[in-house]
Amino acid sequence: MHSKNCVDALAGLTLKEDVVKDLIERVYKQLVSAMPTESKWTDSKYERIKLMPTTAKGNFGENFTTKLLNNIGINAKRVNGGIGDFDILLSDYDIKLEHKLATEDTSNSFQFNALDKTKNYDYVFCLGISPNELLFDIIEKSYVLSLTTRMTKADGGYKMTIRNDALLSLTVSNLKRKLKGIIKNV
């Protein structure tokens, strides 16, 4: 009975456009003022990467990783602009890398998204960007095949969440050590 009286009361109101705009503005200001103005990313070393659009982040990551691999003596090529079954080819070893970049979330984890089980790659190079550190891991496709959490879109692939303490700091020695488990003579 109470809700019917409220509906009847509201039905009789005719709100002026100015009143609605004022209400929207007041609610908006209240919500915005309750939001934190700073985050762990504010003025951090890699804040600009965090602020990039998703595609730009992906391109940055693929180009960065390809150049890094070449600089440590691994012949790496970014294939087809990063579009297709895989992103980076380790030419001398015929190893295909799918590249994923994720920025650290508020829970100190990374969501590596849109992993496709049906594409032709051998490993996923996961590049984690935290506010002041680059982290990584190279994960076998067999692990991706075991993932069960899908993206929200039906065709969006799978997602893999990794805590920052489960990734390696991206240093030349850590990268070479990880690559030795994949290829010989690194």
C-alpha positions in Angstrom: 0.0 0.0 0.0 2.8 2.4 0.9 4.5 2.0 -2.5 1.3 2.7 -4.3 0.9 6.0 -2.4 4.5 7.0 -3.4 3.9 6.2 -7.1 0.7 8.2 -7.0 2.5 11.1 -5.4 5.3 11.0 -7.9 2.9 10.8 -10.8 1.4 14.1 -9.8 4.7 15.9 -9.9 6.0 17.7 -12.9 9.6 18.4 -12.5 11.2 21.4 -14.2 14.3 20.8 -16.2 16.3 23.1 -13.9 15.3 21.1 -10.9 16.4 17.8 -12.5 19.8 19.3 -13.6 20.4 20.6 -10.1 19.6 17.3 -8.6 21.9 15.5 -11.0 24.7 18.0 -10.3 24.3 17.6 -6.5 24.4 13.8 -6.6 27.3 13.8 -9.0 29.3 16.2 -6.7 28.6 14.0 -3.7 29.8 10.8 -5.5 32.9 12.5 -6.9 33.9 14.0 -3.5 33.7 10.5 -1.9 36.1 9.1 -4.5 39.8 9.0 -3.6 41.8 11.6 -5.5 45.0 9.7 -5.5 45.9 6.1 -6.0 49.1 4.0 -5.8 49.6 5.0 -9.5 49.6 8.8 -8.9 53.1 10.1 -9.8 54.5 6.6 -10.1 57.2 5.6 -12.6 54.8 3.7 -14.9 51.7 5.9 -14.4 51.7 6.9 -18.1 51.4 3.2 -19.2 48.5 2.7 -16.8 46.7 5.6 -18.4 47.1 4.3 -22.0 44.1 2.9 -23.9 44.0 -0.9 -24.0 45.3 -1.3 -27.6 48.1 1.2 -27.0 49.2 -0.8 -23.9 49.2 -4.0 -25.9 51.3 -2.5 -28.7 53.7 -1.0 -26.2 54.1 -4.4 -24.4 54.7 -6.3 -27.6 57.2 -3.8 -29.0 59.0 -3.5 -25.6 59.3 -7.3 -25.1 60.4 -7.9 -28.7 63.2 -5.2 -28.3 64.2 -6.6 -24.9 64.5 -10.1 -26.3 66.6 -8.9 -29.2 68.8 -6.9 -26.9 69.7 -10.0 -24.8 70.5 -12.0 -28.0 67.2 -13.7 -28.8 66.1 -13.2 -32.4 62.5 -12.1 -31.8 60.1 -10.6 -34.3 56.7 -9.1 -33.7 54.5 -10.8 -36.2 51.6 -9.2 -38.2 51.5 -6.2 -35.9 50.5 -8.5 -33.0 47.3 -9.6 -34.7 46.7 -13.3 -35.3 47.4 -16.5 -33.5 50.5 -15.2 -31.7 52.4 -11.9 -31.3 56.1 -12.6 -31.1 58.2 -15.3 -32.9 61.5 -16.4 -31.4 62.8 -17.1 -34.9 65.8 -19.3 -34.2 63.7 -21.7 -32.1 60.4 -21.5 -33.8 58.7 -20.6 -30.5 55.5 -18.6 -30.7 54.6 -16.2 -27.9 51.2 -14.8 -27.2 51.9 -11.5 -25.4 49.7 -10.1 -22.6 50.1 -6.9 -20.6 48.2 -6.1 -17.5 48.5 -3.3 -15.0 48.3 -4.0 -11.2 44.9 -3.7 -9.7 43.9 -2.5 -6.2 44.3 -6.1 -4.9 48.0 -6.3 -6.1 47.0 -8.7 -8.8 47.1 -8.7 -12.6 44.3 -9.8 -14.9 45.7 -11.2 -18.1 42.7 -11.2 -20.4 41.4 -12.5 -23.7 43.5 -15.7 -23.7 42.3 -17.9 -26.5 42.7 -21.6 -26.1 42.2 -22.2 -29.9 45.1 -20.1 -31.2 48.4 -21.5 -32.3 51.1 -20.3 -29.8 53.5 -22.1 -27.4 53.7 -19.8 -24.4 52.1 -16.6 -23.0 54.5 -13.9 -22.1 52.8 -12.1 -19.2 54.1 -8.6 -18.7 52.8 -7.1 -15.4 53.1 -3.3 -14.9 53.0 -2.2 -11.3 53.4 1.4 -10.4 57.2 1.3 -10.1 58.2 -2.1 -11.3 58.0 -4.4 -14.3 57.2 -8.0 -13.6 56.8 -11.0 -15.9 56.3 -14.7 -16.4 56.3 -17.0 -19.4 53.5 -19.6 -19.1 53.0 -22.7 -21.1 49.9 -22.9 -23.3 49.0 -26.2 -21.5 48.2 -24.1 -18.4 46.0 -21.7 -20.5 44.1 -24.8 -21.6 43.2 -25.5 -18.0 41.7 -22.0 -17.4 37.9 -22.0 -16.6 37.1 -18.3 -16.0 35.8 -16.7 -19.2 35.7 -13.1 -20.1 32.2 -11.5 -19.9 31.7 -11.6 -23.6 31.1 -15.2 -24.9 33.9 -14.9 -27.5 36.3 -12.9 -25.3 38.5 -15.8 -24.3 39.7 -16.6 -20.8 41.3 -14.6 -18.1 44.1 -15.5 -15.8 44.7 -13.7 -12.5 48.2 -13.7 -11.0 49.3 -12.0 -7.8 52.3 -9.6 -8.1 54.3 -11.8 -5.7 53.9 -14.8 -8.1 55.6 -12.9 -10.9 59.3 -12.3 -11.4 61.0 -8.9 -11.4 61.8 -8.1 -15.0 65.6 -8.2 -15.0 68.0 -9.5 -17.6 69.1 -12.4 -15.3 65.5 -13.4 -14.4 64.5 -13.2 -18.1 67.5 -15.4 -19.2 66.9 -17.9 -16.4 63.2 -18.2 -17.4 64.1 -18.6 -21.1 66.6 -21.3 -20.3 63.7 -23.5 -19.2 62.2 -23.0 -22.6 65.1 -22.9 -25.0 68.7 -24.1 -24.7 71.9 -22.1 -25.1 70.5 -18.8 -23.8 
